[in-house]
Amino acid sequence: MDTMQDANNLNDYFIQKKFELLIEMKNKKFAGEIASLHSMVNKLNEEISELKKNLSNAPRPRAEAPASSAQSNFRAAEQQKSEPIKPRFGDYEPKDVAIEKFFYFGNKTK
């Protein structure tokens, strides 16, 4: 009987050691992954601070640049577009209202 109990105790000891080794291996793996993530976060923080520094040192565009003739023409066209369309009464010409818009001269079976 003693040998059976010694064998069971030995098996329990080996199983316990096996679990300890597996847990230790997983802990080392997680520690390595956490260290890797920590270095990535530090690298990203450095890049962000570098970008902020570059933005603060970058020359700012002037608020008012002299307008060219194309820009002034574009602004004038925009102002004309923004004015409300006013209906016109009277003084119609034939080019204002095309007769084709009122009458359909095509095939009626379509």
N, C-alpha and C positions, 0 to 999 in steps of 0.2 A: 503494500500500500504506500509505503513511503516513497518509492520510486515514481508512482503515479502522481503523487502530490508534488514531488520535485519537478516532474515533467510539466505539469500544469503551471506551476509557479514560473518555470523557465519560459514557457510559451507566453504567459502573461507579461513577463519581463520584456521579451523580444517584441511583443505587440506594442507595449508601452513605448519602448525605444523607437520603434518604427514610426509611431504617431508623432513622437517628439521631433524626429528628423524631418518628417513631412511638414510639420508646422513650422519648423525652423527654416526649411527651404522656401515655403510660401512667404514667410515674413521677410526673408532676404529679397525675394522677387518683388514684393510690394514696396519695400524700402527703395529698391533700385528704380521702380517706376515713379515713385513719389519724387525722388531726387531728380529724375529726368524731367518731370513736369515742372518742378521748381526752377530748374535751369531754363526751361522754355519760357516760363512766366517772367523771369528776370531779363531774358533776352528781348522779349516783347516790350517790357517796360523801358528798356534802353532805347529800342527803336522808336517808341512813342515819344520819349523825351527828345530824341534826335530830330524827329519830325517837327515837334513843337518849336525847337530851337531854330530849325530852318525856316519855319513859317514866320517866326518873330523877326528874323534877320532879312527876310525877303523884302525887296522894294515894293512899296504899295503903289498901285496905279493912281494916277491923278484923278481927282473927282470931276474936274471940268476940263475936258479936252476941247481944243478949237474945232468947231463943226465944219466939216467939208460941205461942198455943194450937194453931194449925193445924200449926205445925212440930213441937210436942211430940206431937200426935196422929199425925202422919206417922211420927215416930221410933218411937212405940209400935207402930204397925202394922208397921213394918219389923222390929222386934225379934220380933214374933209370927211373922212370915213366916220369919225366920231360924231359929227353933226347929225341930228335927227333928219330923217327923210321927210320932206314936207310934200304933201300932195299938191298937184298943180291943177288949177282950174282954168279951162279955156286955152286959147292960143295953141291948139294941137296942130301938128303938121303930119303929113302922110308917113314920114319916116318914124314918127313917134309910135304909131299903131299900125302894125303890119296886118293886112287882111287875112294872111295865112293863119294867124293866131285865132281868128274867129271862125273861119270856115275850113272844113277838111275836104280836100279835093282828091284824096286817094281812094283806094279800093274799099268799099263799104262791107265786104264780106269777111274781113279779117276778124 
